[in-house]
């Protein structure tokens, strides 16, 4: 029997009909025609044809007679449930006793229709399709909930790990800065630069993972090089051997106002989609370049202005998309994936729009896909670089350093000693109080906020009780700032985000001492 093709623009319902009688098959289809159901049908009457149709025709619903020569509706139902647990299956039979009907429903049939009461068929088909779509929507919602819970757990784990990793990497920065002071020995200076750069890169990676897991929403300066480095890190393990990934930026040091985490999420989503569009392998290119866009570039309704833009490109050599898919690309819940939600590209478009930018896509079947994200670049005058020969040398001022972790404490004290300060080490608030009682009040105190037994805030409060009234430097984490509301007043509290570089510490010390 030839397939019945839809003559309207509405999407067709794909019906797989298991029937060996042509008149009975036409009777069923005429009932659907009378109800104006838009459909495409494939009729089979044996097991081999049925299995082939499940694989290739990919039906939305199966309508099956109960018994056929050499095949049966019960066997068809059994095979379908091995293939798909949710696809609707309706028995359409001239005879189906009550016990057989109950058994059919118990075995996974959606409904049964007697040919003597065929008028109920169209409504049963529509109801079965609605219920199947509702079940798929429920499964998608459950999958999204599980994924959200997984990310929440990941965020908690990342928070704990980032604290420990930062403590491990902090000495690399301080050791690198200290080694670079030995300029008379070029080998030590180069080693110091290497150690410092490796430590900073590790800390940047930790912060990128933490920021992505927690979903930061603050505006910030986004550096293209850092954005692409974080993307490369997140893509590790996701790129198959058959796909070649190229990530390059015209100007890695270019910075702009934006949200690092959201743009990272957007690029990651586009890259993963691109990989899925290249099942046989190919090339994936991610790039960034500056471009001037004229007013004629923008479409009606786009809230964007001509000027200088950053163009982020994600291009693949995959299967591409036809015009129908492109037309519906940003529809909520539209997806070409069997397990997709259809929200990924809509989310990307929202992220770009939140940056006052626009999103474009070019694609053809078998010719790959190019996504372009245009982010406006604000025109600004660059501030002159700070003089590298700042006078950071100390004059013998007494600095009490209170840090619990021994390696960090030792490096901080060595750094301050090397720059002309009299640095004194304490590994706890109790030891700091004992030092003040024995040695008197120092010129400046530097306290780690994250000590476990006697926190930095409690240590400062105790030092104030022992007569310290000058400014203090508190080493903090930007993601968990300390609560200073109950702290007795000091002249000033300077907070430095960890990990601490030697230059930042020395500049802050100079500011504190000049304010005395």
C-alpha positions as CSV (number, residue, x, y, z in Angstrom):
1,X,0.0,0.0,0.0
2,X,1.5,3.4,-0.9
3,X,2.3,5.9,1.9
4,X,-0.3,8.6,2.5
5,X,1.5,11.9,2.5
6,X,0.4,15.1,4.2
7,X,-0.8,17.9,1.9
8,X,-0.7,20.6,4.6
9,X,2.1,22.4,6.3
10,X,1.3,20.7,9.6
11,X,3.7,18.1,10.8
12,X,2.6,14.5,10.1
13,X,2.0,11.8,12.6
14,X,4.0,8.7,11.5
15,X,1.8,5.7,11.9
16,X,3.1,2.1,11.6
17,X,0.2,-0.2,10.8
18,X,0.5,-3.9,11.4
19,X,-2.2,-5.4,9.1
20,X,-2.4,-8.1,6.4
21,X,-5.9,-7.1,5.1
22,X,-5.9,-4.2,2.6
23,X,-9.6,-3.5,3.1
24,X,-9.2,-3.5,6.9
25,X,-6.2,-1.2,6.6
26,X,-8.1,1.3,4.4
27,X,-11.0,1.1,6.9
28,X,-8.7,2.3,9.7
29,X,-7.2,5.0,7.6
30,X,-10.5,6.3,6.4
31,X,-11.6,6.9,10.0
32,X,-8.4,8.9,10.6
33,X,-9.1,10.9,7.3
34,X,-12.6,11.7,8.5
35,X,-11.1,13.2,11.7
36,X,-8.7,15.3,9.6
37,X,-5.7,13.7,11.3
38,X,-2.5,14.6,9.3
39,X,-0.4,11.5,9.0
40,X,2.1,9.4,7.1
41,X,1.6,5.6,7.2
42,X,3.7,2.5,6.6
43,X,1.9,-0.9,6.5
44,X,3.7,-4.1,7.4
45,X,2.5,-7.7,7.8
46,X,5.6,-9.7,9.0
47,X,8.2,-9.5,11.7
48,X,11.1,-8.5,9.5
49,X,9.3,-5.6,7.9
50,X,8.0,-4.5,11.3
51,X,11.5,-4.4,12.9
52,X,12.9,-2.6,9.8
53,X,10.1,0.0,10.1
54,X,10.8,0.6,13.8
55,X,14.4,1.3,13.0
56,X,14.0,3.3,9.7
57,X,10.5,4.8,9.7
58,X,10.6,5.7,13.4
59,X,6.8,5.8,14.0
60,X,5.0,8.0,16.5
61,X,2.3,5.3,17.1
62,X,1.7,1.7,16.2
63,X,-1.8,0.4,15.2
64,X,-1.9,-3.4,15.1
65,X,-4.3,-6.2,14.3
66,X,-4.3,-9.1,16.8
67,X,-3.5,-12.0,14.6
68,X,-1.7,-12.3,11.2
69,X,-0.3,-15.3,9.3
70,X,3.1,-16.0,10.8
71,X,3.0,-12.9,13.0
72,X,0.8,-11.5,15.8
73,X,-0.1,-8.3,17.5
74,X,1.1,-9.7,20.8
75,X,4.6,-10.3,19.3
76,X,4.5,-6.8,17.8
77,X,3.8,-5.3,21.2
78,X,6.6,-7.4,22.8
79,X,9.1,-6.3,20.2
80,X,8.0,-2.6,20.5
81,X,8.5,-2.6,24.3
82,X,12.0,-4.0,23.8
83,X,12.6,-1.1,21.5
84,X,10.7,1.7,23.3
85,X,8.8,1.7,26.6
86,X,6.7,4.9,25.9
87,X,5.7,4.7,22.2
88,X,1.9,4.3,21.9
89,X,0.6,0.9,20.8
90,X,-3.1,0.4,20.0
91,X,-4.7,-2.9,19.1
92,X,-7.3,-2.6,16.3
93,X,-9.0,-6.0,16.0
94,X,-12.3,-7.6,15.0
95,X,-12.3,-9.8,18.1
96,X,-10.6,-9.1,21.4
97,X,-12.3,-10.6,24.5
98,X,-12.3,-8.9,27.9
99,X,-9.5,-11.1,29.3
100,X,-7.4,-10.6,26.2
101,X,-7.9,-6.9,26.4
102,X,-6.9,-6.8,30.1
103,X,-3.8,-8.9,29.3
104,X,-2.9,-6.6,26.4
105,X,-3.1,-3.5,28.6
106,X,-1.1,-5.2,31.3
107,X,1.6,-6.1,28.8
108,X,2.0,-2.5,27.7
109,X,-0.7,-1.7,25.1
110,X,-2.0,1.8,25.3
111,X,-5.6,1.0,24.2
112,X,-7.6,-1.4,22.1
113,X,-10.3,-0.7,19.5
114,X,-12.8,-3.1,18.1
115,X,-13.3,-2.8,14.3
116,X,-17.0,-2.9,15.0
117,X,-16.6,0.3,17.0
118,X,-14.0,2.0,14.8
119,X,-15.5,5.5,15.3
120,X,-13.5,5.7,18.6
121,X,-10.2,5.2,16.8
122,X,-9.3,8.8,16.0
123,X,-9.9,10.1,19.5
124,X,-8.0,7.2,20.9
125,X,-5.0,8.0,18.6
126,X,-5.0,11.7,19.6
127,X,-5.3,10.9,23.3
128,X,-2.4,8.4,23.1
129,X,-0.2,10.9,21.3
130,X,-1.0,13.6,23.8
131,X,-0.2,11.2,26.7
132,X,3.0,10.1,25.1
133,X,4.2,13.7,24.6
134,X,3.2,14.5,28.2
135,X,5.3,11.5,29.4
136,X,8.3,12.7,27.4
137,X,7.9,16.2,28.8
138,X,7.8,14.7,32.3
139,X,11.0,12.7,31.6
140,X,12.7,15.8,30.3
141,X,11.7,17.7,33.4
142,X,13.0,14.9,35.6
143,X,16.3,14.8,33.7
144,X,16.7,18.6,34.1
145,X,16.0,18.3,37.8
146,X,18.6,15.5,38.2
147,X,21.1,17.6,36.2
148,X,20.4,20.7,38.4
149,X,20.8,18.6,41.6
150,X,24.1,17.2,40.2
151,X,25.4,20.7,39.5
152,X,24.3,21.8,43.0
153,X,26.4,19.0,44.4
154,X,29.2,19.8,42.1
155,X,29.1,23.4,43.3
156,X,29.4,22.3,46.9
157,X,32.3,20.0,46.1
158,X,34.1,22.6,44.0
159,X,33.8,25.1,46.9
160,X,35.6,22.8,49.2
161,X,38.2,21.7,46.7
162,X,39.0,25.2,45.6
163,X,39.8,26.3,49.1
164,X,42.3,23.4,49.5
165,X,43.8,23.8,46.0
166,X,44.3,27.5,46.5
167,X,46.1,26.9,49.7
168,X,48.4,24.4,47.9
169,X,49.0,26.8,45.0
170,X,49.5,30.0,47.0
171,X,53.1,29.2,47.9
172,X,53.9,28.9,44.1
173,X,53.1,32.6,43.6
174,X,55.0,33.8,46.6
175,X,58.0,31.5,45.8
176,X,58.0,32.7,42.2
177,X,58.0,36.3,43.3
178,X,60.8,35.7,45.7
179,X,63.0,33.9,43.1
180,X,62.5,36.7,40.7
181,X,64.1,39.1,43.1
182,X,67.5,37.4,42.4
183,X,67.9,39.3,39.1
184,X,71.7,38.8,39.3
185,X,71.1,35.1,38.6
186,X,69.2,34.9,35.3
187,X,68.5,31.2,35.9
188,X,66.8,31.8,39.2
189,X,64.9,34.7,37.8
190,X,63.6,32.5,34.9
191,X,62.7,29.7,37.3
192,X,60.8,32.2,39.5
193,X,58.8,33.4,36.5
194,X,58.0,29.8,35.5
195,X,56.9,28.9,39.1
196,X,54.8,32.0,39.4
197,X,53.1,31.6,36.0
198,X,52.3,27.9,36.7
199,X,50.8,28.8,40.0
200,X,48.7,31.6,38.6
201,X,47.5,29.4,35.7
202,X,46.5,26.7,38.2
203,X,44.7,29.2,40.4
204,X,42.9,30.6,37.3
205,X,41.7,27.1,36.4
206,X,40.4,26.5,39.9
207,X,38.5,29.8,39.9
208,X,37.1,29.1,36.4
209,X,35.7,25.7,37.5
210,X,34.4,27.1,40.8
211,X,32.8,30.1,39.0
212,X,31.2,27.8,36.3
213,X,29.8,25.4,38.9
214,X,28.3,28.1,41.1
215,X,27.0,30.1,38.2
216,X,28.3,33.6,39.0
217,X,26.2,36.5,37.8
218,X,28.3,39.5,38.5
219,X,29.5,41.9,35.9
220,X,33.3,41.9,35.5
221,X,36.2,42.4,33.1
222,X,36.3,39.4,30.8
223,X,39.7,38.7,29.2
224,X,39.5,36.7,25.9
225,X,42.6,34.7,26.7
226,X,41.2,33.7,30.1
227,X,37.8,32.9,28.6
228,X,39.3,30.6,26.0
229,X,41.7,29.0,28.4
230,X,38.8,28.1,30.7
231,X,36.8,26.7,27.7
232,X,39.7,24.5,26.7
233,X,40.0,23.2,30.2
234,X,36.2,22.4,30.3
235,X,36.4,20.7,26.9
236,X,39.1,18.3,27.9
237,X,37.7,14.8,27.8
238,X,34.7,15.8,25.7
239,X,36.4,16.1,22.3
240,X,36.6,12.7,20.6
241,X,39.7,11.6,18.7
242,X,37.9,12.1,15.4
243,X,37.3,15.8,16.0
244,X,40.1,18.4,15.8
245,X,39.6,21.4,18.1
246,X,41.2,24.8,17.2
247,X,40.9,27.6,19.7
248,X,42.5,30.9,18.8
249,X,42.0,34.6,19.6
250,X,43.2,37.6,17.5
251,X,44.0,39.5,20.7
252,X,44.1,37.2,23.9
253,X,44.7,40.3,26.1
254,X,41.5,42.1,24.9
255,X,39.2,42.7,27.9
256,X,35.6,43.9,27.9
257,X,32.7,44.3,30.4
258,X,30.7,41.1,30.6
259,X,30.0,37.9,32.5
260,X,32.8,35.3,32.2
261,X,30.6,32.4,33.5
262,X,27.7,33.0,31.2
263,X,29.8,33.4,28.1
264,X,31.7,30.3,29.1
265,X,28.5,28.4,29.4
266,X,27.3,29.7,26.0
267,X,30.5,28.7,24.2
268,X,30.6,25.3,25.9
269,X,27.0,24.6,24.9
270,X,27.7,25.5,21.3
271,X,30.9,23.4,21.2
272,X,29.2,20.4,22.6
273,X,26.4,20.8,20.0
274,X,29.0,21.0,17.3
275,X,30.7,17.8,18.4
276,X,27.3,16.0,18.3
277,X,26.8,17.3,14.8
278,X,30.0,15.6,13.7
279,X,29.4,11.9,14.4
280,X,31.9,10.9,11.8
281,X,34.5,13.4,12.9
282,X,35.6,16.8,11.6
283,X,37.0,20.1,12.7
284,X,35.7,22.5,15.4
285,X,37.0,26.1,15.3
286,X,36.5,28.6,18.1
287,X,37.8,32.1,17.5
288,X,37.6,35.7,18.5
289,X,38.2,38.9,16.5
290,X,37.2,42.6,16.6
291,X,34.9,43.9,13.9
292,X,33.1,47.1,13.1
293,X,29.4,46.6,12.4
294,X,27.4,49.2,10.4
295,X,23.8,50.1,11.2
296,X,22.7,48.1,8.1
297,X,24.0,44.9,9.8
298,X,21.2,44.8,12.4
299,X,17.7,43.5,11.8
300,X,14.4,45.0,12.7
301,X,13.7,44.8,16.4
302,X,17.4,44.2,17.5
303,X,18.4,46.6,20.3
304,X,22.0,47.1,19.2
305,X,24.0,50.0,17.9
306,X,26.7,50.2,15.2
307,X,30.3,50.3,16.3
308,X,33.1,48.1,17.4
309,X,32.2,44.5,18.4
310,X,33.9,41.4,19.5
311,X,32.9,38.5,17.2
312,X,33.1,35.1,18.9
313,X,32.8,32.2,16.4
314,X,32.0,28.6,16.9
315,X,32.2,26.7,13.5
316,X,32.0,23.0,12.7
317,X,32.2,20.8,9.6
318,X,29.3,18.7,10.6
319,X,26.0,17.7,9.1
320,X,24.5,21.2,9.1
321,X,20.9,22.3,9.3
322,X,18.2,22.8,6.7
323,X,15.9,25.9,6.5
324,X,13.1,24.3,8.5
325,X,15.4,23.6,11.5
326,X,17.0,27.1,11.2
327,X,13.6,28.7,11.3
328,X,12.7,26.9,14.6
329,X,16.2,27.1,16.1
330,X,15.3,29.3,19.0
331,X,11.8,27.9,19.8
332,X,11.5,26.7,23.4
333,X,11.6,22.9,23.6
334,X,12.3,22.5,19.9
335,X,15.1,20.0,19.5
336,X,16.5,17.5,16.9
337,X,17.9,15.4,19.7
338,X,16.0,12.5,21.2
339,X,17.1,13.4,24.7
340,X,17.4,17.2,24.3
341,X,15.3,19.9,25.9
342,X,15.6,22.5,23.2
343,X,16.6,25.2,25.7
344,X,20.4,25.4,25.0
345,X,20.4,27.7,22.0
346,X,17.6,29.8,23.5
347,X,19.8,30.2,26.6
348,X,22.7,31.2,24.4
349,X,20.7,33.8,22.7
350,X,19.5,35.2,26.0
351,X,23.1,35.4,27.3
352,X,24.3,37.3,24.2
353,X,21.3,39.7,24.4
354,X,22.1,40.3,28.1
355,X,25.5,41.6,26.9
356,X,23.6,43.9,24.4
357,X,24.8,41.8,21.6
358,X,23.3,39.8,18.7
359,X,23.6,36.2,17.6
360,X,23.8,34.9,14.0
361,X,24.0,31.4,12.5
362,X,24.8,30.1,9.0
363,X,24.3,26.5,8.1
364,X,23.5,24.2,5.2
365,X,23.0,20.4,5.1
366,X,26.3,18.6,4.8
367,X,28.2,21.9,4.9
368,X,28.6,22.5,8.6
369,X,27.4,25.3,10.9
370,X,28.8,28.7,11.9
371,X,27.6,30.5,15.0
372,X,28.6,34.2,15.5
373,X,28.2,36.0,18.8
374,X,28.6,39.7,18.5
375,X,29.4,41.5,21.8
376,X,29.8,45.3,21.8
377,X,33.1,46.7,23.0
378,X,32.9,49.9,24.9
379,X,35.2,52.7,23.8
380,X,37.5,53.7,26.7
381,X,40.8,55.3,27.2
382,X,43.4,52.9,28.6
383,X,44.9,53.9,31.9
384,X,48.6,54.4,31.8
385,X,50.5,51.4,33.2
386,X,51.8,51.8,36.7
387,X,55.5,52.4,37.1
388,X,57.2,49.1,37.7
389,X,59.8,50.8,39.8
390,X,57.4,51.7,42.6
391,X,59.1,52.3,45.9
392,X,58.0,49.2,47.8
393,X,61.0,48.9,50.1
394,X,60.3,48.8,53.8
395,X,62.1,50.8,56.4
396,X,62.3,48.2,59.2
397,X,58.6,48.5,60.1
398,X,57.4,45.6,62.4
399,X,54.8,43.4,60.7
400,X,53.1,40.6,62.5
401,X,51.9,37.9,60.1
402,X,49.3,35.5,61.4
403,X,48.7,32.6,59.0
404,X,47.9,29.0,60.0
405,X,49.4,27.2,57.0
406,X,53.1,26.8,57.6
407,X,54.4,27.0,54.0
408,X,52.4,30.2,53.3
409,X,53.5,31.8,56.5
410,X,57.1,31.1,55.9
411,X,57.0,32.5,52.3
412,X,55.1,35.7,53.4
413,X,57.6,36.3,56.2
414,X,60.6,35.7,53.9
415,X,59.1,38.0,51.3
416,X,58.6,40.9,53.8
417,X,62.1,40.4,55.2
418,X,63.6,40.6,51.7
419,X,61.9,43.9,51.2
420,X,63.2,45.6,54.3
421,X,60.4,44.8,56.9
422,X,60.8,43.2,60.3
423,X,58.4,40.3,59.8
424,X,57.3,38.1,62.7
425,X,55.4,34.8,62.2
426,X,52.5,33.5,64.2
427,X,50.6,30.3,63.3
428,X,47.5,31.1,65.4
429,X,45.7,33.9,67.1
430,X,46.9,32.6,70.5
431,X,50.5,32.8,69.4
432,X,49.9,36.3,68.0
433,X,48.6,37.5,71.4
434,X,51.6,36.0,73.2
435,X,53.9,37.8,70.8
436,X,52.2,41.2,71.5
437,X,52.4,40.6,75.2
438,X,56.1,39.9,74.9
439,X,57.2,42.3,72.1
440,X,54.6,45.1,72.1
441,X,52.2,46.4,69.5
442,X,53.5,46.0,65.8
443,X,53.2,48.6,63.1
444,X,50.9,46.5,61.0
445,X,49.3,43.1,61.3
446,X,48.6,40.7,58.4
447,X,46.0,38.1,59.3
448,X,44.5,35.1,57.3
449,X,40.7,35.2,57.6
450,X,40.4,31.4,57.0
451,X,42.2,30.0,60.1
452,X,40.3,27.1,61.5
453,X,40.4,27.3,65.3
454,X,40.9,31.0,65.9
455,X,39.5,32.8,62.8
456,X,41.0,35.9,61.4
457,X,38.2,38.1,62.6
458,X,38.4,36.7,66.1
459,X,42.1,37.2,66.1
460,X,41.7,40.9,65.1
461,X,39.1,41.3,67.9
462,X,41.6,39.8,70.4
463,X,44.4,42.0,69.2
464,X,42.2,45.1,69.6
465,X,41.5,44.0,73.2
466,X,45.3,43.9,73.7
467,X,45.7,47.5,72.6
468,X,46.1,47.3,68.8
469,X,44.3,50.2,67.1
470,X,46.1,50.7,63.8
471,X,45.1,49.4,60.4
472,X,45.2,45.7,59.6
473,X,45.4,43.6,56.4
474,X,43.0,40.7,56.2
475,X,43.7,37.9,53.6
476,X,40.3,36.8,52.4
477,X,38.5,34.7,49.7
478,X,36.4,36.8,47.3
479,X,33.7,34.1,47.2
480,X,33.3,34.0,51.0
481,X,34.0,37.5,52.5
482,X,34.3,37.6,56.3
483,X,31.6,39.2,58.5
484,X,33.2,42.3,60.1
485,X,30.0,43.7,61.6
486,X,30.8,42.7,65.2
487,X,34.5,43.7,65.0
488,X,35.5,46.7,67.3
489,X,36.7,49.7,65.2
490,X,40.2,49.8,63.8
491,X,41.6,52.7,61.9
492,X,41.1,50.7,58.7
493,X,40.9,47.1,57.5
494,X,42.4,46.4,54.1
495,X,41.2,43.2,52.5
496,X,43.3,41.3,49.9
497,X,41.8,38.5,47.9
498,X,43.7,35.2,48.0
499,X,45.9,34.0,46.4
500,X,48.1,36.9,47.5
501,X,50.9,38.1,45.2
502,X,54.0,39.7,46.7
503,X,53.4,42.9,44.7
504,X,49.8,43.3,46.0
505,X,50.9,42.7,49.6
506,X,53.8,45.2,49.3
507,X,51.6,47.8,47.7
508,X,48.9,47.4,50.4
509,X,51.5,47.6,53.1
510,X,52.8,50.9,51.6
511,X,49.3,52.3,51.6
512,X,48.7,51.3,55.2
513,X,51.9,52.8,56.4
514,X,51.5,56.0,54.4
515,X,48.1,56.4,56.0
516,X,49.5,56.3,59.5
